[in-house]
Amino acid sequence: MDADIAALGAVLSDRSRARILQALSDGRALPASLLAAEAGVAASTASEHLSRLVDAGLVAVHPQGRHRYFRLRDEDVASLLETLARLAPAGEVRSLKDGNRLALLRSARTCYDHLAGRLGVGIFAALLDAGAIVGGDGVHHLDGAAEDRLSAAGRDLAYRLTAAGRDRLVELGLELPHADDDGTTPLRYCVDWTEQRHHLSGVVGRALTARLFALGWIERGGYARSVRLSDEGRAGLRRALGVTLD
């Protein structure tokens, strides 16, 4: 049976629902009241939109006591939103605030539960340069043989975290999955849509992002998904992983 793409498109076509999905695309679970504010609609209207998104299988609801929190169903939905963001026409920049938001998202943002933007690809590149990751060059090559697409999980390359790379991340405080017999660990990656390079995803990408938040090296920015690198984080990433950013 053919997939009913039109039905999914109808759910995504509403601007308020699109704003709710964008607010959830950093992987957090948020209450309806905050999502209503993000979408610029009344609480009752947000509740109707959230019901549509839950029924469509795009959003999951998590009751906690008397409260209900909403989050994207899984990483596939986040990847879909990244792809749509790449294909959609650029939103009109009507103010300095809009311009700042776009600049911040390109600088550093979360891609569901891991880091993206210049910060995400910068960390990946530094680990490659140090020999902590092997298996590719971190660049998205637009050639006919490649299957990788922008704003999607990568499949072309088999990156691995080396034994030395594991030691560096463990020293930083990460809890990593067990290594294979050769001491290396398979890695997942995404193709970053703004930078057209690779950033770390999967279990290791999630663990690294969580650790950087815990250390206070990164913090939530002023917009959904945006991330701010602290001065301590800039120095710490340079010291621990060799990351240098403009």
Secondary structure, DSSP 8 states (H G I E B T S, - for coil): ----HHHHHHHHTSHHHHHHHHHHTTS--EEHHHHHHHHTS-HHHHHHHHHHHHHTTSEEEEEETTEEEEEES-HHHHHHHHHHHHHS------SHHHHHHHHHHHHSEEETTEEEHHHHHHHHHHHHHTTSEESS-SB----TT----TTSB--S---EE-HHHHHHHHHHT-------TTS-EE-EEEE-TTTSBEEEEHHHHHHHHHHHHHHTSEEE-SSTTBEEE-HHHHHHHHHHH-----
